[in-house]
Amino acid sequence: MSSRTLGILYMLTTVVLWGVSFVATKVLVGIMPPLTAAFLRFVIATAILYIIVRKPLSYGKKDRIYVILAGLFGITLYFLFENSALRITTATSGALIVNSTPVIYLVAADILRRKRSPWIRYIGTLLAFIGVSIIVLGGRFVLHLNPLGDLLMFGAALSWVFYTIFVERVKDYDSLPLTRDISLWGTLFLLPLALLEVSRTGVFLSAWFTPSAWIALLYLGIFCSALGYLLWNKAISLAGGKTVTSGLYFIPVVTAIAEAIILKEPIHLYTVVGAILTIGGTYLAEQGGDV
């Protein structure tokens, strides 16, 4: 098995974990404040990674900055922007903007590298985005725009683009300790935001820890944060940022399936059509390579 194929398998595994995460997050944020929930899941993830990985990494000065920035953008800012946006904009608008991340990354990466990707990658990426849009919109092509909320969600998409760029800068380091250190910095940056949120809500922590909250929190912390970020970072190092970022398109497909199984939500025809376009577009984009 080639390293690129292995990277794609890591990416697909992560997509499945993250696709189900939306169901778990929906349960969790119905019990505790969103930024506090994000902080606690990464506390669990960081603790697990430090238990598993004791190996210290020696970074160069510039690489250490990239690691810190990856934690800031990929964890702290991403969840800050996304959670804040979803309070004032619709989930549909938010999902569409976040799912534009592969398109934004493709353009940003080409600008940074001063080298345009083949047109087939652009065509395939846009086709996959149309497929995702069909799934997210659910056949109802009506958007209720909220300028501030949509701008914040765009900030979440940009945060993930920068996260991918920073991880690519340090992809030659061992993925295990690298992910551990990124998780630590992201958690540290989340701490003051979580404390501020707790002080404003005035709700005791004990009121949040119901059995369903624990199950959701452990799933998000162990599988989506610790294992998910580890596999995603490894996938970037093996398959390249453009290929791996395109995998984000599959998350709504997985979420739709998870909702059908866990929440008993029906799968509609538009979901099937959107999934076909998403898979076909992503396959087409891959024919352009990852230059």
HUFEN-V77772 format. One record per pair of residues at least 6 apart in sequence whose C-alpha atoms are under 8 Angstrom apart, sorted by the first residue. I is the first residue (numbers start at 1). J is the second residue. D is the distance in whole Angstrom. If there is no record, write none. Layout:
I | J | D
I | J | D
//
This chain:
3 | 238 | 6
3 | 239 | 7
4 | 238 | 5
4 | 239 | 4
5 | 239 | 7
6 | 235 | 8
6 | 238 | 7
6 | 239 | 8
7 | 234 | 7
7 | 235 | 4
7 | 236 | 7
7 | 237 | 8
7 | 238 | 5
7 | 239 | 5
7 | 244 | 8
8 | 235 | 6
8 | 239 | 6
8 | 243 | 8
8 | 244 | 7
9 | 235 | 8
10 | 231 | 5
10 | 232 | 7
10 | 234 | 7
10 | 235 | 6
11 | 231 | 7
11 | 232 | 6
11 | 235 | 6
11 | 244 | 6
11 | 247 | 7
12 | 247 | 7
13 | 231 | 8
14 | 224 | 8
14 | 227 | 8
14 | 228 | 5
14 | 229 | 8
14 | 231 | 6
14 | 232 | 6
15 | 247 | 7
15 | 248 | 7
15 | 250 | 7
15 | 251 | 6
15 | 254 | 8
16 | 251 | 7
16 | 254 | 6
17 | 223 | 7
17 | 224 | 6
17 | 228 | 7
18 | 224 | 6
18 | 228 | 7
18 | 251 | 7
19 | 250 | 8
19 | 251 | 5
19 | 252 | 6
19 | 253 | 8
19 | 254 | 5
19 | 255 | 5
19 | 258 | 7
20 | 254 | 7
20 | 255 | 6
20 | 258 | 6
21 | 219 | 8
21 | 220 | 6
21 | 224 | 7
22 | 255 | 7
23 | 255 | 7
23 | 258 | 7
23 | 259 | 7
24 | 216 | 5
24 | 217 | 8
24 | 219 | 8
24 | 220 | 7
25 | 216 | 7
25 | 220 | 8
27 | 212 | 7
27 | 213 | 7
27 | 216 | 7
28 | 37 | 7
28 | 212 | 8
28 | 213 | 5
28 | 216 | 6
28 | 217 | 7
29 | 37 | 7
31 | 208 | 6
31 | 213 | 7
32 | 208 | 6
33 | 197 | 7
33 | 198 | 8
34 | 83 | 6
35 | 79 | 7
35 | 80 | 7
35 | 83 | 7
35 | 190 | 8
35 | 193 | 7
35 | 194 | 6
35 | 197 | 7
36 | 193 | 8
36 | 194 | 5
36 | 195 | 8
36 | 197 | 7
36 | 198 | 7
37 | 217 | 8
38 | 79 | 7
38 | 190 | 8
39 | 187 | 6
39 | 190 | 6
39 | 191 | 7
39 | 194 | 6
40 | 217 | 8
40 | 221 | 8
41 | 217 | 6
41 | 218 | 7
41 | 220 | 6
41 | 221 | 4
41 | 222 | 8
41 | 225 | 7
42 | 183 | 7
42 | 186 | 8
42 | 187 | 6
42 | 221 | 6
42 | 225 | 6
42 | 226 | 8
43 | 187 | 6
43 | 221 | 8
44 | 218 | 7
44 | 221 | 5
44 | 222 | 7
45 | 183 | 7
45 | 221 | 5
45 | 222 | 6
45 | 225 | 6
45 | 226 | 4
46 | 180 | 6
46 | 183 | 6
46 | 184 | 6
46 | 187 | 8
46 | 226 | 7
48 | 222 | 7
48 | 226 | 7
49 | 176 | 8
49 | 177 | 8
49 | 179 | 8
49 | 180 | 5
49 | 226 | 7
50 | 180 | 7
53 | 176 | 7
53 | 177 | 6
53 | 180 | 8
54 | 177 | 8
55 | 177 | 7
56 | 177 | 7
57 | 177 | 7
57 | 178 | 8
63 | 169 | 7
63 | 170 | 6
66 | 166 | 5
66 | 167 | 7
66 | 169 | 7
66 | 170 | 7
67 | 166 | 7
67 | 167 | 7
67 | 170 | 7
67 | 178 | 8
67 | 181 | 7
67 | 182 | 6
68 | 182 | 6
68 | 185 | 6
68 | 186 | 8
69 | 163 | 7
69 | 166 | 7
70 | 162 | 8
70 | 163 | 5
70 | 164 | 8
70 | 166 | 6
70 | 167 | 6
70 | 182 | 6
70 | 186 | 8
71 | 163 | 8
71 | 182 | 5
71 | 183 | 6
71 | 184 | 7
71 | 185 | 5
71 | 186 | 4
71 | 187 | 8
72 | 185 | 7
72 | 186 | 5
72 | 189 | 7
73 | 159 | 5
73 | 160 | 7
73 | 162 | 7
73 | 163 | 5
73 | 186 | 8
74 | 159 | 6
74 | 160 | 5
74 | 162 | 8
74 | 163 | 5
74 | 164 | 8
74 | 186 | 8
75 | 183 | 8
75 | 186 | 5
75 | 187 | 8
76 | 186 | 5
76 | 187 | 7
76 | 189 | 6
76 | 190 | 5
77 | 156 | 7
77 | 159 | 6
78 | 155 | 8
78 | 156 | 5
78 | 157 | 7
78 | 159 | 5
78 | 160 | 7
79 | 156 | 7
80 | 156 | 8
81 | 152 | 5
81 | 153 | 6
81 | 155 | 6
81 | 156 | 5
82 | 94 | 8
82 | 152 | 7
82 | 153 | 5
82 | 155 | 8
82 | 156 | 5
84 | 149 | 8
84 | 152 | 7
85 | 94 | 7
85 | 148 | 8
85 | 149 | 4
85 | 150 | 7
85 | 151 | 8
85 | 152 | 5
85 | 153 | 5
86 | 94 | 7
86 | 149 | 7
86 | 153 | 8
87 | 149 | 8
88 | 146 | 7
88 | 148 | 8
88 | 149 | 5
89 | 145 | 7
89 | 146 | 6
89 | 148 | 8
89 | 149 | 5
89 | 150 | 6
90 | 144 | 7
90 | 145 | 8
90 | 146 | 8
92 | 136 | 6
92 | 137 | 6
92 | 143 | 7
93 | 143 | 7
93 | 144 | 7
93 | 145 | 7
93 | 150 | 7
94 | 149 | 8
94 | 150 | 6
94 | 153 | 6
95 | 136 | 7
96 | 132 | 8
96 | 133 | 6
96 | 136 | 7
97 | 150 | 7
97 | 153 | 6
97 | 154 | 6
97 | 157 | 7
98 | 153 | 7
98 | 154 | 7
98 | 156 | 7
98 | 157 | 5
99 | 129 | 7
99 | 132 | 7
99 | 157 | 8
99 | 248 | 7
99 | 249 | 6
100 | 129 | 7
100 | 157 | 7
101 | 157 | 5
101 | 158 | 7
101 | 160 | 7
101 | 161 | 7
101 | 245 | 8
101 | 248 | 8
102 | 125 | 7
102 | 242 | 7
102 | 245 | 5
102 | 246 | 5
102 | 248 | 7
102 | 249 | 8
103 | 122 | 8
103 | 125 | 7
103 | 126 | 7
104 | 158 | 8
104 | 161 | 7
105 | 161 | 5
105 | 242 | 7
105 | 245 | 8
106 | 122 | 8
106 | 242 | 6
109 | 165 | 8
110 | 116 | 5
110 | 117 | 7
117 | 288 | 7
117 | 290 | 8
117 | 291 | 6
118 | 288 | 6
119 | 288 | 8
120 | 284 | 7
120 | 285 | 6
120 | 287 | 7
120 | 288 | 6
121 | 284 | 7
121 | 285 | 4
121 | 286 | 7
121 | 287 | 7
121 | 288 | 5
121 | 289 | 8
122 | 285 | 7
123 | 281 | 8
123 | 284 | 8
123 | 285 | 7
124 | 280 | 8
124 | 281 | 4
124 | 282 | 6
124 | 283 | 7
124 | 284 | 5
124 | 285 | 4
124 | 286 | 8
125 | 246 | 7
125 | 281 | 6
125 | 282 | 6
125 | 284 | 8
125 | 285 | 6
126 | 281 | 7
127 | 277 | 6
127 | 278 | 7
127 | 280 | 8
127 | 281 | 5
127 | 282 | 8
128 | 249 | 7
128 | 277 | 6
128 | 278 | 4
128 | 279 | 7
128 | 280 | 7
128 | 281 | 4
128 | 282 | 6
129 | 249 | 7
129 | 278 | 7
130 | 274 | 7
130 | 277 | 7
130 | 278 | 7
131 | 273 | 7
131 | 274 | 4
131 | 275 | 6
131 | 276 | 7
131 | 277 | 5
131 | 278 | 5
132 | 249 | 6
132 | 250 | 8
132 | 252 | 7
132 | 253 | 8
132 | 274 | 6
132 | 275 | 7
132 | 277 | 8
132 | 278 | 6
133 | 274 | 7
134 | 270 | 6
134 | 271 | 7
134 | 273 | 8
134 | 274 | 5
135 | 252 | 7
135 | 253 | 8
135 | 270 | 6
135 | 271 | 5
135 | 274 | 5
135 | 275 | 7
136 | 252 | 7
138 | 270 | 6
138 | 271 | 7
139 | 270 | 6
164 | 236 | 8
164 | 241 | 7
164 | 245 | 8
165 | 241 | 8
167 | 233 | 7
167 | 236 | 8
168 | 236 | 7
168 | 237 | 7
168 | 240 | 8
168 | 241 | 7
171 | 233 | 8
171 | 234 | 8
171 | 236 | 7
171 | 237 | 5
172 | 237 | 7
175 | 230 | 7
175 | 233 | 7
175 | 234 | 6
176 | 230 | 6
179 | 226 | 8
179 | 229 | 7
179 | 230 | 6
179 | 233 | 7
180 | 226 | 8
183 | 226 | 8
232 | 244 | 8
235 | 244 | 7
236 | 244 | 6
239 | 290 | 8
240 | 290 | 6
241 | 290 | 8
242 | 290 | 6
243 | 286 | 7
243 | 289 | 8
243 | 290 | 6
246 | 282 | 7
247 | 282 | 8
249 | 278 | 7
250 | 275 | 8
250 | 278 | 7
250 | 279 | 8
253 | 271 | 8
253 | 275 | 6
256 | 265 | 8
256 | 267 | 7
256 | 271 | 8
257 | 267 | 7
259 | 265 | 5
260 | 266 | 6
260 | 267 | 6
//
